[in-house]
Amino acid sequence: MTTARVRIEPWTDADLALLRRVNTPEMKKHVGGPETEEQLLVRHGRYLDFVPSGLGCMYRIVLLPDNGADDGAVDGSAADGGAATGEAVGTVGYGTRTWEGETVHEMGWNVLPGHQGRGIAVTATRAAVAAARREAAHRYLHAFPSVDNPASNAVCAKAGFTLLGETEFEFPPGRFMRSHNWRVDLRASD
């Protein structure tokens, strides 16, 4: 199966609808379940504030039509700043957190069920890591997928993260889960 062509685009106010689409029991089973509408609004506001506050960047993942055109979107980047035409099929991004006494970035992603298994998460995550290399303030980018989430752990491995081991990770607040600790050194070359 070939990898789908995607592009990541910066999060906007209009992406609240996408955030609601990924807030399902199926999509959130490894991270404590769906959030309330109030929690979603807080999350959406945080995503909108990531760039202005310097805390990270959230993107929508856009699936591009496979029309054979070479528009530079094969790697998932939106470096040209142009708007892509296509369907929003997920989210990817990173924010700032404290981990083991150090300020780091944490990355996460979601791909809607009808689009999973096509390489979309890997392509979008690679593009977001590349953007973080250019823009992020801190050296390390982590991802903490549950040990019971083989798909997200595979995304980490395929997107160039290094597995540091297992850890107890709190997400959402008040809920601890056994997670893998994956890391990318943003100052190292690709």
C-alpha positions, -999 to 999 in steps of 0.1 A, spaced: 0 0 0 14 34 -9 15 63 16 -13 89 13 -3 124 4 -8 148 32 0 183 43 0 198 78 -16 232 82 -15 254 113 -45 251 137 -72 277 134 -104 286 151 -123 266 125 -105 234 137 -128 230 167 -151 208 146 -121 185 138 -113 184 175 -148 172 182 -145 145 155 -115 130 172 -132 131 206 -148 97 205 -145 66 227 -127 48 199 -102 76 193 -96 83 230 -95 48 244 -58 49 252 -59 84 268 -87 83 293 -117 85 271 -135 115 255 -134 149 270 -164 170 279 -174 200 257 -159 223 283 -126 204 283 -126 205 244 -130 242 244 -101 246 269 -79 223 247 -89 242 216 -80 275 232 -46 261 243 -39 249 207 -47 283 194 -24 299 219 6 275 213 23 296 186 16 331 201 28 319 235 58 301 221 47 268 237 44 247 206 23 243 175 -8 223 166 -17 213 130 -46 198 112 -37 169 89 -51 174 54 -54 145 30 -46 158 -5 -62 144 -37 -39 120 -55 -39 138 -88 -3 131 -98 7 168 -93 41 175 -78 31 202 -54 57 195 -27 32 179 -3 46 144 -5 66 150 27 36 164 45 50 199 49 33 232 44 65 252 40 52 272 11 24 286 33 -2 279 6 -36 265 15 -41 229 4 -73 216 -9 -84 183 7 -101 168 36 -90 173 73 -84 138 86 -66 143 118 -44 163 141 -7 164 150 13 188 171 35 195 201 34 215 233 57 223 262 58 203 294 81 195 323 95 160 322 120 147 347 129 182 358 135 194 322 114 216 299 107 195 268 81 193 240 55 165 239 40 154 206 7 137 199 -15 129 169 -49 115 159 -60 102 125 -98 96 120 -107 59 118 -116 58 81 -81 70 72 -59 49 95 -35 23 82 -24 44 52 8 60 66 -10 94 73 1 96 109 37 87 101 39 113 73 23 140 93 44 132 124 76 134 103 64 168 90 56 181 125 90 169 138 107 187 109 87 219 118 97 215 155 134 212 144 130 247 128 108 263 154 108 246 188 125 262 217 137 231 235 161 203 226 139 172 231 106 162 217 89 132 235 59 111 228 43 89 254 19 64 238 4 37 260 22 4 259 -12 -10 249 -13 12 218 7 -6 191 -3 17 163 10 49 180 42 31 191 47 21 154 42 57 144 70 67 168 94 40 155 87 49 118 89 86 124 124 85 138 118 86 175 142 66 198 126 44 225 140 52 259 119 26 278 87 23 297 74 49 323 44 58 343 28 88 326 0 110 339 -26 117 312 -51 130 315 -44 147 349 -51 123 377 -49 91 355 -16 72 353 -9 48 325 21 26 315 36 43 285 66 41 262 89 71 264 100 79 228 123 109 221 137 129 192 167 152 197 157 182 178 193 195 176 206 164 159 205 161 122 178 141 106 
